[in-house]
Amino acid sequence: MLTVKTPEEALTLLESSFPPRPEGEAVPLSAARGRVLCEAVMASEFVPGFDRSTVDGYAVRSADTFGCSEAIPAILTVQGEIAMGEGAGGALGPGCCAAVPTGGAIPEGADAAVMVEYTEDYGDGTVGICKSAAPGSNLIFKGDDVKPGQVVLEAGRRLGAQDIGALAAMGVGTVSVCRRPVVGILSTGDELVPVDTIPGPGQVRDVNSAMLSALVEEAGTEAVSLGILKDDEDLLGRTLDEALTRCDVILISGGSSVGMKDATCRVIESRGTVLLHGLAMKPGKPTILGDVEGRPVFGLPGHPAAAFFVARLLVRPLLLRLTGQSLRGYTVPAVLTEAVSANHGRAQYMGVFLFEEDGVRYAKPIRGKSGLITALAGSDGCFCIHRDCEGLPAGTTVQVWPYGVE
């Protein structure tokens, strides 16, 4: 008989049983996208390393432009032209200006830049400034971006393209990131065949291996296929033993219900501790969590929709914590387009299709039994009906967890 825990109790159990132990490794910047920082990145230099213009125009002393206008321009002598990639040269003298491109260095003494659109070249070595410039206008000063000793990226951040750009700007060519936990994925069942096989009578394709691998990799961890096994307890035990030598987390789908051929729970119990067997949620009630040699071993339901929701709810937060990441749990409000019923006593998770109409975000429930992949296909997120609620009427605003949002 199943000993059922609520999803909240299961999450608490995971946190207390498997604390994060991130291990660091150095990778080149070119391989760092999607990896999680093991330690904070601190700037060692000024970025930018010099004062620079943000416009094409002229570097000026702002005081030389005060009071000027199109009717009475300030006449300044062009002291020189600053080329991209070169230093600014000598200091800018009073009553002088220097032509400068966007991103070009600003000479000493200049404290502003004037856009070329507000100037007039007289062709005799002077230009007219038709709009006054305040100190600091159209300039980026040395260290405006970052200064030595400043923490730019915190430990636990998963690096995106914008972060790679920041690291490149600081000259960071090698990054200390957390080693990616290896997650072994195993599907069990006499009825399963590979995805590239045409199923025979009574057979179905192995959906869970591909689906769970994608979910694992979305969390920034490494997925390893352990194949498809027939319903054989001895074979399952040998496969688990081999997986424990190279995997940090193991996901076994199928074989989690109470029945004569359901060996997952027995195999885990013979090698470690079964922490839970059963979740008070729909879909996903026959879920197992075990601790074998300090490694989490999950027994997930065989039905794809049930396996997906349990993996989103339990496995994904665990993987994020093991890599030093935090679960942000973003939700978006949406209005139900139709009424939904629920099983009293179990939290019910349901996929939705999100769309907007007249500025209102709506959630259309995707209905389907737990064994049907159409309960997943096309969904943009999911919401939960709490265990003490028997249903929600159309028009209710629910909080939706969008998929693909960290």
PyMOL commands that set and color helices and strands:
alter all, ss='L'
color gray80, all
select helices_A, chain A and resi 7-17+29-31+62-65+116-118+161-169+207-218+233-244+264-271+304-322+373-375
alter helices_A, ss='H'
color red, helices_A
select strands_A, chain A and resi 24-28+41-42+52-53+57-60+74-81+96-100+112-115+119-121+126-129+139-140+151-153+174-178+182-188+192-193+204-205+222-229+249-253+273-277+281-282+288-292+295-300+332-336+340-341+347-357+360-365+381-385+391-392+397-402
alter strands_A, ss='S'
color yellow, strands_A
deselect
rebuild
show_as cartoon
